[in-house]
Amino acid sequence: MKKVNRIFLTAIFITLLLCGNLLPQDNSYVKDNYKKSEFRIPMRDGVKLFVSVYSPKNDSVKYPILLWRTPYSCNPYGADKYRRLPKELAEEGFIFVYEDVRGKFMSEGEYVNMRPYIPGKTGKQIDESSDAYDTIDWLVNNIPNNNGKVGMFGISYPGFYAAMGAIDAHPALAAVSPQAPIADWFIDDDMHHHGAFSLLMSFDFFSVFGQPHDSLTTSWPKRFEFETKEAYQFFLELGSLKNVNEKYFHHKIPFWDEMSSHPDYDKFWKIRNTLPHFRNIKPAVLTVGGWYDSEDLYGALHTYASIEDKNPDAVNMIVMGPWAHGGWARTSGASLGDIEFGSETGKTFRENIQLPFFKYFLKNEGETHLPEAKMFNTGINEWRSFDEWPPEGKEKKLFIGKNHELGFDEPVSTSAELYDEFISDPKNPVPYTSVKKNALGFYPKSYMTEDQRFVSDRKDVLVYSTKPLEENITVAGGIDADLFVSTTGTDADWVVKVIDVFPDGGNADEKMNGYQMLVRGDIMRGKYRNNYSEPEQFCSGEPTEVEFPLQDILHTFKKGHKIMIQIQSSWFPFFDMNPQIVTDIYNAKEIDFQKATHKVYFSKEYPSSIKVNILE
C-alpha cells in the first residue's frame, strides 16, 4: 500500500469534475480581450451570491450574458485573476458570468444537494429556479453594455442548475443548454442506477465535495488522508458500506449519512427529482449528452423528454454524441479508448451546434439549422438528424436461447430445464473494467466502450450471441431488458450489457479483430423490480420476471458483426456488492454477504429477451 498524495488527487478531482470548459481560450487571450469584475448579488431572502463577470473590452456593441452557476467554484478569485473561457464562445463575444451557488465557496447561505424545486413559491421562499431568476434580474439591470438577453449553460451539476433556471424563467432568459444535467439521483443518474449504489464514484466524489464549510472560502477542502490501493482491491477489502464511516469518513460527510438513512426511493429522493417540474418552459432549450456518459446519460435523455412532453410548442432540442461525461467540451471527441469516431465530434459540437445556438437566440444572428434531435450513430460514425426522439421504427425482441444463442425467433420449447446458471460470489465480483486505477482516481471514461473479452470467459458471466449479421441493423432509442430469473438468495443484482462483436479478421488494427465493444449496459437491484420504494424479496428458486431500461442508443451493428448480450450479477466496484439477501445494504454486516446461485430462463413460458427499436 502507499500513502495517497493529496495534492495529486485533488488535481485529478478538479480536472474531472470542475473544469466545465476545457479546450478553452488561453489566459492571455482572455486578459487581452476581457475585463473582470466581481459582485455579490442579493437574493429575495437577503442572502448574497458571489459572481465573477468577464466583459468584452470592445464596448462598441452590446453583448448577451452567458451564465454558468456552479457548486464547483467560480475560481480564480480576485479582479486581477482570470479563468479560461470556452474558446469558440469567447472569440465570438459574450459577457460571461460564473456564480457560486448558494452555500458554496464565496456565496452565502446553506448548501443543499439537488435542492428541491418549490412550486408556487411565495415571499422569501427560494430554490435554484428563484436564485437563477434573481441573479439574472440583477445582471441585466446592473452589468454595463448587455443587450438584455441571457443564456444559461453548464455540465453535470452546473447542467442541473441550468435546467432549473429554465423553470419559472426570467423574461430575459432566452436560451438554456443543460448539458449532462442531473435529473434523479436514485433512478439512473450518478449515485444510483435502478437502486444499485454507485460506490466508486460516490465515495470519490463526496470525500471532497461532501465536506461542509462553516464560512466563506476560496479553497477546496482537504481530501481525507488514508492509505489506498487499486480500486477493485480497495473496495473489496472495504467490505460492507457501513465500513465507509467506520474506517474513513467518520460521519464527517453529512450527505453520505443522509443517503445511508434513505436506502429506498422515498420522499428524500423523490423531491429531488427534477423531471415532474419542467412545465411552462419559455426559453429555447438545447439539451446535450454523451452516449458513453456513465454519470448523467439518464438526465440528458429524460430532461429533454420531460420538456417535450409537457411543452409541445417549446423550442426544445437534443444533441447526443459519442462522448463520455463532458467530452463534448473537454476533448476533441475523435475517439474514446480504442474506438475511433472518424472526426473531431467535440469540435463539431462546439463550432457548429453550441455556438450557432447561442448566436441565434441571444444575438439574433445567423440560423441554427438544428433539427429536433441531432444524434451521432456510434456504429457507422455519422451524424443523423431526426424530427423526433426516439424516432419511429419497428419494435423487435432479441431472445436468448440454448447453446448461448441470441436471435429474433421466439422460443417454442416448454421444457423447464431451459436455463443457464452461475454462482455469484460477493468475494469475487465481476469487475467493471480491466483498467487498473487507484481507488481515488475516479474511473476510466473509456470503460463504456471497453472490449468485454476481459470478462467473457468468467463462469459468472453468461454470454449470448447472434450469428454474423447478414445486413446492417440500426437500433435507435431505448433498450429494455426483460429477464426471467431465479436465485437461491432473496435479492440479486442483474447487469445486462449489449455488445457489438467485430469480425475476427480483416480489421486494419489487429486488436480490433473479435473486439467486443460495449454499446450499452446497466444494472438493476432486483428487490426494486416492481417498485423502487418498496423492496420485495425473491422466493428462492422461483422464476421471476425482472424488467428494466438500459437507456437509449443510436448504433448500427454492421453486416458481418455480431450482437452479443452478457448477463452478470455484479459490476464492481463501480457499483456496490449486493449481499444477495434483502437487507439495509448501507448497514449490512459482513456475515450478510453470501454466495447465491442465479438462473436465467429462456423457454416459451419464460422468454428472456431485450426489446429494441430498429430503423428500417
ABEGO torsion letter per residue (X at the ends): XBBBBAAAAAAAAAAAAABABBGBBBAAAAAAABBBBBBBBBBAAGBBBBBBBBBBABAABBBBBBBBBBAAEAOBBEAABBBBBBAAAAAAEBBBBBBBBBGBEABBEBBBBGBBBBBGBBEABBBAAAAAAAAAAAAAAABBGBAGBBBBBEBEAAAAAAAAAABGBBAABABBBBBGBBABAAAABGABBGGBBBAAAAAAAAAAAABBBABBBABBBBBBBBBBBBAAAAAAAAEBAAAAAAAAAGGABAAAAAAAABABBBAAAAAABAAAABBGBABBBBBBBBAABAAAAAAAAAAAAAAAAABAABBBBBBBBBBBBGAAAABAGABBEABBAGBBAAAAAAAAAAAAAAAAAAAGBEBAGBBABBBBBAAAGBBBBBABOBBBBBBBBBBBBBGGBBBABBBABABAABBBBBBBBAABBBBABABBBBAAAEBBAAAAABBAAAAAABAABBBBBBBBBABBBBBBEBBBBBBBBBBABABBBBBBBBBBBBBABGBABAAABGBBBBABBBBBBAAAAABAABBBBBBBGBBBBBBBBAEBBBBBBBBGBBBBBBBBABBOAABBBBAGBBBBAAABBAAABBBBBBBBBABAABBBBBBBBBBX
